Every structure is written in C-alpha cells, then in structure tokens.
Amino acid sequence: MPTAMKRSRSYDSAKIRTAVLTQFGNVRDAVRTLTPEQLARPTRLGDWTVHELAAHLAMVLGTVHRYLGLPEPAKHEVPLMEWPFATVTAAAQVDEDTRAVAEAAGADLDELFTRTLTGIEESLAAAPDERLVPSRFGAMTLGDFLVTRTVELIVHTDDLNDAVPGLDVPCDRQALAACTRLLADALAIKAPGASTEVRVPPYAVVQCVEGPRHTRGTPPNVVETDPLTWIRLATGRQDWATALDAARVSASGERADLSGLLPVMG
C-alpha cells in the first residue's frame, strides 16, 4: 500500500447518497429482467456467474445497513484514499461471502434486492456522514464508505453489462463521477509527481509520475480517456495496450505510458 497518502477530495454528501440509491435501483431493475439462462452466464470475474455477480452487488450495498446496525467503532482507522489499495487483501473472503449470499438467495434475487434497498434507506435516514462504520479494513466514516460504494456499483454494473449481451444498465452520472475521481486520485497516490497529466473528461484531471514539472501551457506528457475505459484500466478489466490499439486512450510524451502502474485497484 502506498505510504504517502494525499488528503482526499471532498464529495457532496447528498449527491453521493442519492447516487448510491439510484445506481442500486438501476441494477435491481435490470436483474429483475434476467432469465435463468442469463443468470447462469459466465462473467469476466473468474468463475462467478451472473447470478453470483448480482448477489455480490446486493451484498456490497447490504454492508451499509449491516455496519450501521453494529456498535460504532471507537476510532477512525481507514482514510478514504487507503481503501482502493486495501481491497485486494480481501479477495478470498469476498468470494466466499458472495457465494454464500448467492446460495441463500437462490432464485429469488428480487427479494434480496428489495430487502437490501429497504434496509439501506432506513439506515441512512438517521445516520450522519461522520458516523464510523466497521468496514472490512477498519473503521471508516460513513461518508467515505458510501463513496467506496459508488466504485463497487459502477465497476460491477459494467461487469454485468459485459456479461449479458444486450443488457444496458445505465450508470448514474454522480456515481460514475465519484468512481472515476477516486480511482484517478488513487493513481496520483500510487505514482506521485507532476510530469504527466491524466485527463478523464468530464470528471477528473490528475497529475502524477515523477519527472520534470511543467509550469504553464500544455504539459509534455498527457493521457486522456473516457470514464468507463479509465475505470476498466484502473481495475484490471482492460489492459493498456488493448486500450491504445482500440483508440480508447490517447497518450503523448515519454512519460505517458501507464502500463506499469495499472491496475491501481485489485
């Protein structure tokens, strides 16, 4: 995990809360339409099926309600910008928990999603952003934890669309923006510097990579891509060379090759 953590940017609490609920609603509406054959399809996530991916999406939102039902931790342990680098350490446990949720839900995913949405709406109504919650990696503020839920929701919505041909679950704009920004900031922490500018319009611009610092005008090293391509690169869903070949990324300058820095989140 990178040791030099920058202060995380601020996020609008009301917008994040609305984005989380909206995006989960988008996923729930889509899952309702899936046939047993579609639910049995493979995904790009190891040997998970669409059914297990859907259960995982419910699980990552259900943690909000579950954590708020537990005693509040005594101290804040995990800043927001440590979270992207910690997730890889929980992969095995997440897989085990997801399979358990999927098995318990059986064919009634809609009941799982409805129960999850009701629980989180009730929990959030009385919980301030400053309230600490006991995440997998240590105590976080609720506000920060909800930002991490935008990453989980957007990344796995894209996984769902990839797995089911013709499915086009929309991405809430605010959720997509928060996800993009958090992963861009994580890159700037992983590769501190100011020689390369990474642009993900319209949501994020960060400077990173050690080297000569530019002071005005167009920087000598520039990377630009769209939000979903950036998210796929940052989470290992797409590799750098493939994105370049497909013209999904433009990169100019001798320090514009990010292949050695990706993914930023496991």
SULKA-V977665 format. One record per residue. N is the residue number from 1. RES is the residue in one small letter. SS is DSSP state (hx for helix, st for strand, lp for the rest). OMEGA is omega as a letter, one per 20 degrees, with the letter a starting at -180 (none if undefined). Layout:
N,RES,SS,OMEGA  N,RES,SS,OMEGA
This chain:
1,m,lp,r  2,p,lp,a  3,t,lp,a  4,a,lp,a  5,m,lp,r  6,k,lp,r  7,r,lp,a  8,s,lp,r  9,r,lp,r  10,s,lp,r  11,y,lp,r  12,d,lp,a  13,s,hx,a  14,a,hx,a  15,k,hx,a  16,i,hx,r  17,r,hx,r  18,t,hx,a  19,a,hx,a  20,v,hx,a  21,l,hx,a  22,t,hx,a  23,q,hx,r  24,f,hx,r  25,g,hx,r  26,n,hx,r  27,v,hx,r  28,r,hx,r  29,d,hx,a  30,a,hx,a  31,v,hx,r  32,r,lp,a  33,t,lp,a  34,l,lp,r  35,t,lp,r  36,p,hx,r  37,e,hx,r  38,q,hx,r  39,l,hx,r  40,a,lp,a  41,r,lp,r  42,p,st,r  43,t,lp,r  44,r,lp,a  45,l,lp,r  46,g,lp,a  47,d,lp,r  48,w,lp,r  49,t,st,r  50,v,hx,r  51,h,hx,r  52,e,hx,r  53,l,hx,r  54,a,hx,r  55,a,hx,r  56,h,hx,r  57,l,hx,r  58,a,hx,a  59,m,hx,a  60,v,hx,r  61,l,hx,r  62,g,hx,r  63,t,hx,r  64,v,hx,r  65,h,hx,a  66,r,hx,a  67,y,hx,r  68,l,hx,r  69,g,lp,r  70,l,lp,r  71,p,lp,r  72,e,lp,r  73,p,lp,a  74,a,lp,a  75,k,lp,r  76,h,lp,a  77,e,lp,a  78,v,lp,r  79,p,lp,a  80,l,hx,a  81,m,hx,r  82,e,hx,a  83,w,hx,a  84,p,hx,a  85,f,hx,a  86,a,hx,a  87,t,hx,a  88,v,hx,a  89,t,hx,a  90,a,hx,a  91,a,hx,a  92,a,hx,a  93,q,hx,r  94,v,hx,r  95,d,hx,a  96,e,hx,a  97,d,hx,a  98,t,hx,r  99,r,hx,r  100,a,hx,r  101,v,hx,r  102,a,hx,r  103,e,hx,a  104,a,hx,a  105,a,hx,a  106,g,lp,a  107,a,lp,a  108,d,lp,r  109,l,hx,a  110,d,hx,r  111,e,hx,r  112,l,hx,a  113,f,hx,a  114,t,hx,r  115,r,hx,r  116,t,hx,a  117,l,hx,r  118,t,hx,a  119,g,hx,a  120,i,hx,r  121,e,hx,r  122,e,hx,a  123,s,hx,a  124,l,hx,a  125,a,hx,a  126,a,lp,a  127,a,lp,r  128,p,lp,r  129,d,lp,a  130,e,lp,a  131,r,lp,r  132,l,st,r  133,v,st,a  134,p,st,a  135,s,st,r  136,r,lp,a  137,f,lp,a  138,g,st,a  139,a,st,r  140,m,st,r  141,t,st,r  142,l,hx,r  143,g,hx,r  144,d,hx,a  145,f,hx,r  146,l,hx,r  147,v,hx,r  148,t,hx,r  149,r,hx,r  150,t,hx,r  151,v,hx,r  152,e,hx,a  153,l,hx,a  154,i,hx,a  155,v,hx,a  156,h,hx,r  157,t,hx,r  158,d,hx,r  159,d,hx,a  160,l,hx,r  161,n,hx,r  162,d,hx,a  163,a,hx,a  164,v,lp,a  165,p,lp,r  166,g,lp,r  167,l,lp,a  168,d,lp,r  169,v,lp,a  170,p,lp,r  171,c,lp,r  172,d,lp,a  173,r,hx,a  174,q,hx,r  175,a,hx,r  176,l,hx,r  177,a,hx,a  178,a,hx,r  179,c,hx,a  180,t,hx,a  181,r,hx,a  182,l,hx,a  183,l,hx,r  184,a,hx,r  185,d,hx,r  186,a,hx,r  187,l,hx,a  188,a,hx,r  189,i,hx,a  190,k,hx,a  191,a,lp,a  192,p,lp,a  193,g,lp,a  194,a,lp,a  195,s,lp,a  196,t,st,r  197,e,st,r  198,v,st,a  199,r,st,r  200,v,st,a  201,p,lp,j  202,p,lp,a  203,y,lp,a  204,a,st,r  205,v,st,r  206,v,st,r  207,q,st,a  208,c,st,r  209,v,lp,r  210,e,lp,r  211,g,lp,a  212,p,lp,a  213,r,lp,r  214,h,lp,a  215,t,lp,r  216,r,lp,a  217,g,lp,a  218,t,lp,r  219,p,lp,a  220,p,lp,a  221,n,st,a  222,v,st,r  223,v,st,r  224,e,st,r  225,t,st,r  226,d,lp,a  227,p,hx,a  228,l,hx,r  229,t,hx,r  230,w,hx,a  231,i,hx,r  232,r,hx,r  233,l,hx,a  234,a,hx,a  235,t,lp,r  236,g,lp,r  237,r,lp,r  238,q,lp,r  239,d,lp,a  240,w,hx,a  241,a,hx,r  242,t,hx,r  243,a,hx,r  244,l,hx,a  245,d,hx,a  246,a,lp,a  247,a,lp,r  248,r,lp,r  249,v,st,r  250,s,st,a  251,a,st,r  252,s,st,r  253,g,lp,a  254,e,lp,r  255,r,lp,a  256,a,lp,r  257,d,lp,a  258,l,lp,a  259,s,hx,a  260,g,hx,a  261,l,hx,a  262,l,lp,i  263,p,lp,r  264,v,lp,a  265,m,lp,a  266,g,lp,none
